Amino acid sequence: MVEWRIEPGLTDYARAVQEMEARVAAIADGTADELVWLVEHPPLYTAGTSARPADLRDPDRFPVFEARRGGQYTYHGPGQRVVYVMLDVGRRGRDVRRFVADLEAWVIAALGEFGLTGHIRPGRVGVWIERPDKARTPAGAMAEDKIAAIGIRLRRWVSFHGLSINVEPDLDHFDGIVPCGITDHGVTSLVDLGLPVTMADLDVALARSFEDTFGDRRSEPRAETVATGP
C-alpha cells in the first residue's frame, strides 16, 4: 500500500525537503509506508546537481534552492502540481533508469486522459508536447514545449523529489532560468494548450495511472496542514 497525500495551500519548499528526508529514512528503516505527496509551492527556482550558473538568468526574482536532485534549474509555483515520490526502488529491481522511465510513462498516461500525447526525447529528461502550430526551430525541427519535469534523488534505494506538471502556472516565471538547460524549446501547460483542466482533474488522472504504471495500490488521499507557507 502506497500512502497518497494531497497537501492544501502552498507548501514551503525547505520544510517540504525536511519532511521528505524524514519520510525516506523511515521507509528505508521499514517503519513507514511509501508515499506519493502532491503539493504546490510559492514561486521559486531549484538547482539540480547539473545546474549551470549561467542558466540562472534572474537570480533575484524568486528564492533559489539547491535541490541536490538530478537535473538542472527548474521553476515551481502556484498552478503547477509537484509530485514528490518516496518509493522503494530497491524492491522494484534497483534499476534507476527503469524507474525514471516509469515516472515518464506515468505522466504520459495521465496526460493521455486529456487527449494529449506526451513524448520522451533522448538527452532531454521530462515529457514534451509537439507544437505543429508554432514555428519550427532554427534547425528545422518541429517545435516542442515541455509540460513536465522530472528529477529524483535516491537514499538507501528510496527515492525522493520527483516530478512537476504544469496545469496553469504563470509561464512568464520560467523566463528567469533556462529550464532544464534547454534553449531551443519552450514550456507549456494544460491550460496554455487550451484544456480546461483543474488541479483536481490532474490529481484524479495521476491516481488512476499510478496503479496501472507501478502496480501498487494507493491509499485514499488525505489532506495535511503541515509544511504550509504564508
Salt bridges, closest charged atoms under 4 A:
GLU3 OE2 - ARG5 NE 3.82
GLU3 OE1 - ARG23 NH2 2.53
GLU3 OE2 - ARG222 NH2 2.68
GLU21 OE2 - ARG68 NH2 3.48
GLU21 OE2 - ARG155 NH2 3.82
ASP29 OD1 - ARG156 NH2 2.79
GLU34 OE1 - ARG91 NH2 2.77
GLU34 OE2 - ARG92 NH1 2.49
ASP55 OD2 - ARG52 NE 2.98
ASP102 OD1 - ARG98 NE 3.14
GLU113 OE1 - ARG208 NH2 2.47
GLU130 OE2 - HIS119 NE2 3.89
GLU130 OE2 - ARG121 NH2 2.86
ASP133 OD2 - ARG131 NH2 2.91
GLU144 OE2 - ARG121 NH2 2.59
GLU144 OE1 - ARG124 NH2 2.88
ASP145 OD2 - ARG131 NH1 2.82
ASP145 OD2 - LYS134 NZ 2.74
ASP170 OD2 - HIS173 NE2 3.34
ASP184 OD1 - HIS185 NE2 3.98
ASP192 OD2 - ARG131 NH1 3.83
ASP203 OD2 - ARG81 NH2 2.87
GLU211 OE2 - ARG218 NE 3.48
ASP216 OD1 - ARG91 NH2 2.85
ASP216 OD2 - ARG92 NH2 2.28
GLU224 OE2 - ARG222 NH1 1.53
